[in-house]
Amino acid sequence: GGAGLALCRTARDNGSVPVLAVSAVDLRDQALAAGAEAFLVKPIEPLQFVSTVRDLIGTSAYLRQRS
């Protein structure tokens, strides 16, 4: 009902916490516009989830290689 999008806006406006939005409905554009840093559609593959979280917190192998 939009509560998640409101939470994304609040997180964006009040801090620097990266937000990963997850939904069974593809609301990628709306979530990213509301302030989410990344978006995944359910069902989530465990490796994709871990990789996305590691990218958001800056610990992915990909980011380490580029540094």
C-alpha positions as MATLAB code, in Angstrom:
seq = 'GGAGLALCRTARDNGSVPVLAVSAVDLRDQALAAGAEAFLVKPIEPLQFVSTVRDLIGTSAYLRQRS';
ca = [
       0.000    0.000    0.000;
       2.888    2.402   -0.470;
       4.256    2.214    3.065;
       7.580    0.888    1.764;
       7.929    3.789   -0.651;
       7.250    6.232    2.183;
       9.928    4.489    4.245;
      12.395    4.867    1.358;
      11.660    8.596    1.183;
      12.144    8.955    4.941;
      15.451    7.072    4.859;
      16.659    9.188    1.934;
      15.672   12.450    3.607;
      16.966   11.651    7.099;
      20.207    9.792    6.670;
      22.717    7.941    4.633;
      21.533    4.375    5.202;
      21.464    2.436    1.938;
      18.023    0.969    1.258;
      17.444   -2.308   -0.574;
      13.808   -2.535   -1.670;
      12.349   -6.023   -2.120;
       8.893   -6.706   -3.524;
       6.845   -9.352   -5.289;
       5.580   -6.562   -7.546;
       8.032   -4.885   -9.915;
       8.033   -1.333   -8.561;
      11.701   -0.763   -9.396;
      11.287    2.725  -10.874;
       9.089    3.951   -8.037;
      11.379    2.507   -5.345;
      14.516    4.003   -6.878;
      12.793    7.368   -7.316;
      11.721    7.226   -3.647;
      15.321    6.754   -2.533;
      16.111    3.041   -2.598;
      19.673    2.289   -3.677;
      18.776   -1.099   -5.167;
      15.712   -3.185   -5.936;
      15.105   -6.929   -6.106;
      11.966   -8.773   -7.205;
      10.808  -11.819   -5.229;
      11.567  -14.667   -5.316;
      15.153  -13.678   -4.603;
      18.129  -15.840   -5.439;
      20.324  -16.033   -2.306;
      23.526  -15.236   -4.213;
      21.917  -12.206   -5.854;
      20.735  -10.949   -2.454;
      24.152  -11.348   -0.820;
      25.899   -9.759   -3.790;
      23.538   -6.776   -3.785;
      23.929   -6.215   -0.040;
      27.705   -6.461   -0.305;
      27.664   -3.921   -3.142;
      25.571   -1.550   -1.023;
      27.882   -1.734    1.974;
      31.014   -1.611   -0.159;
      32.441   -5.056    0.497;
      31.871   -6.795   -2.834;
      34.797   -8.452   -4.557;
      33.975   -6.440   -7.658;
      34.390   -3.124   -5.827;
      37.620   -4.287   -4.127;
      39.161   -5.175   -7.490;
      38.461   -1.713   -8.895;
      40.075    0.113   -5.957;
];
